[in-house]
Amino acid sequence: MSRIDRGLGFLQSRGVQRGIMGNSRAWFWVAVITWVLRRVRRLVGGEPEVVFRGELKPGQAIQIDHLTEVYGPTRRRGILRRR
């Protein structure tokens, strides 16, 4: 979980506590906006992850491949599962 995800989760829970349970209009909107942002991030996909960093020497090669992103139990990009 990235810093952004943790921050949005914290703001969303604080917004629910103070906005919905505590009747604060500003915190209510913080909860709504962070909820929407988290859903958009889930649909779009996460942040890119660095899996290797190093130098190539003359004559060496590297192959770059793309993996299907997975968020939770369902696949978000690529071929959809049929049930």
C-alpha positions in Angstrom: 0.0 0.0 0.0 1.5 3.3 -1.0 1.7 6.5 1.0 -1.1 8.1 -1.1 -3.4 5.1 -0.4 -2.7 5.3 3.3 -3.3 9.0 3.4 -6.5 8.8 1.5 -7.7 6.0 3.8 -6.9 8.1 6.8 -8.7 11.1 5.5 -11.7 9.0 4.5 -12.0 7.4 7.9 -11.5 10.8 9.7 -14.1 12.3 7.3 -16.6 9.6 8.2 -16.0 9.9 11.9 -16.2 13.7 12.0 -18.4 14.4 9.0 -21.1 11.7 9.1 -21.0 10.7 12.7 -20.1 14.2 14.0 -22.2 16.3 11.7 -19.4 18.4 10.3 -20.2 19.5 6.7 -16.6 20.1 5.7 -15.4 16.7 7.0 -18.4 15.1 5.2 -17.2 16.4 1.9 -13.6 15.3 2.7 -15.1 11.8 3.2 -17.0 11.9 -0.1 -14.1 13.3 -2.1 -11.6 10.7 -0.7 -14.0 7.9 -1.3 -14.3 9.0 -5.0 -10.6 9.3 -5.4 -9.9 5.9 -4.0 -12.5 4.3 -6.4 -10.9 6.2 -9.3 -7.4 4.9 -8.3 -8.8 1.4 -8.1 -10.3 1.5 -11.6 -7.3 3.2 -13.2 -4.7 1.1 -11.5 -2.0 1.6 -9.0 1.3 3.4 -9.2 4.1 1.8 -11.2 6.4 -0.4 -9.2 10.2 -0.5 -9.8 11.2 -4.2 -9.9 14.8 -3.8 -11.1 17.4 -1.1 -11.2 20.9 -1.6 -12.4 23.5 -0.9 -15.0 23.9 -2.9 -18.2 27.4 -3.7 -19.4 28.3 -3.9 -23.1 26.9 -7.0 -24.6 24.2 -7.4 -22.0 20.5 -7.1 -22.8 17.3 -6.8 -20.8 13.8 -7.8 -21.8 10.8 -5.7 -20.6 7.5 -7.4 -20.4 4.0 -6.3 -19.2 2.1 -8.0 -16.5 -1.7 -7.7 -16.1 -2.4 -5.5 -13.1 -4.4 -7.1 -10.3 -6.2 -5.2 -7.6 -7.8 -7.5 -5.1 -9.5 -10.7 -6.3 -10.5 -9.4 -9.8 -8.4 -8.5 -12.9 -8.7 -4.9 -14.0 -6.8 -4.9 -17.3 -6.4 -7.5 -19.9 -8.9 -10.3 -20.7 -11.9 -10.4 -18.4 -12.8 -13.6 -16.7 -16.0 -15.3 -17.7 -17.9 -17.2 -15.0 
